[in-house]
Amino acid sequence: MNTSKILGEAVGIQWQGTKDKTQANLYSGLTQAIFIGRFKRGRTDKPMTITNSNIKAKLGYEPTNPDYIAIQDCLDAGVPSVLVLHVGSAVVEQGEA
């Protein structure tokens, strides 16, 4: 018996194998995200699009800020860009904490 994956080239039964798509993941990963947080700098009037190439320029480098770390982790996980809304300064005055 001849088996062919191209229909029409061989006479007889065509077999393509079986594919189980009952638990297929349609999305390979996160493609969009939005964050609201406090940063050193950035717009406060509307969201900014942040990528790996502009995160330091638009938000300021803050390796100890949990909001900054969350955005960096998201970008490192493969998300191409995230929307970020800056709601205030991450700097806490002494006596206010």
Summary of the structure (lengths in Angstrom):
residues: 97
radius of gyration: 24.6
end to end distance: 79.3
largest distance: 85.1
contacts: 198
relative contact order: 0.24
helix: 16%
strand: 15%
